[in-house]
Amino acid sequence: MATEHSISRNQVTVSTSHYERAGRKSPRGRGQWAFSIGQAIKFFWGSYSDAKKQAVEYAAQNGVTTIYVEY
């Protein structure tokens, strides 16, 4: 559902710097994934790629251009 603040999904950048700085390798696998989206932490279940798609969609709907994978 688009809002007045919506942007295109391809305008959303996903940064893994927080995750990797916590001593992790690149995110991969299945489980619960946390993303900083604006001022909130949102959780998505599934493979990393599926969770990332959901997080990007949520961010685009809310006009957030950069999101971070958290540990």
ZAMARGU-4260 file (C-alpha; in steps of 0.2 Angstrom, whole numbers, plus 5000, padded with zeros to 4 digits):
<rodrens>
0) 5000/5000/5000 | 5008/5017/4995 | 5008/5032/5006 | 5011/5050/5002 | 5029/5046/5008
5) 5032/5031/4997 | 5047/5028/4987 | 5053/5015/4974 | 5061/4999/4981 | 5076/5002/4970
10) 5079/5019/4980 | 5082/5009/4996 | 5100/5005/5001 | 5103/4990/5013 | 5119/4992/5023
15) 5126/4977/5032 | 5140/4987/5041 | 5131/4986/5058 | 5130/4967/5057 | 5147/4965/5050
20) 5155/4977/5063 | 5147/4965/5077 | 5160/4952/5072 | 5149/4943/5059 | 5152/4939/5041
25) 5140/4944/5028 | 5122/4940/5033 | 5115/4923/5026 | 5104/4909/5031 | 5087/4907/5039
30) 5080/4914/5055 | 5074/4930/5062 | 5082/4946/5055 | 5082/4963/5063 | 5083/4979/5052
35) 5084/4997/5058 | 5071/5006/5047 | 5070/5024/5051 | 5068/5026/5070 | 5062/5008/5072
40) 5069/4990/5073 | 5058/4979/5063 | 5060/4960/5063 | 5057/4948/5048 | 5057/4929/5048
45) 5064/4918/5034 | 5079/4917/5023 | 5090/4933/5023 | 5085/4936/5005 | 5067/4935/5009
50) 5068/4945/5025 | 5078/4959/5015 | 5065/4960/5002 | 5051/4962/5015 | 5062/4975/5024
55) 5065/4985/5008 | 5046/4985/5004 | 5042/4991/5022 | 5056/5005/5020 | 5050/5010/5003
60) 5032/5012/5009 | 5038/5023/5023 | 5050/5034/5013 | 5066/5027/5021 | 5080/5027/5009
65) 5094/5017/5020 | 5091/5002/5031 | 5103/4993/5042 | 5104/4974/5045 | 5106/4973/5064
70) 5114/4959/5075
</rodrens>
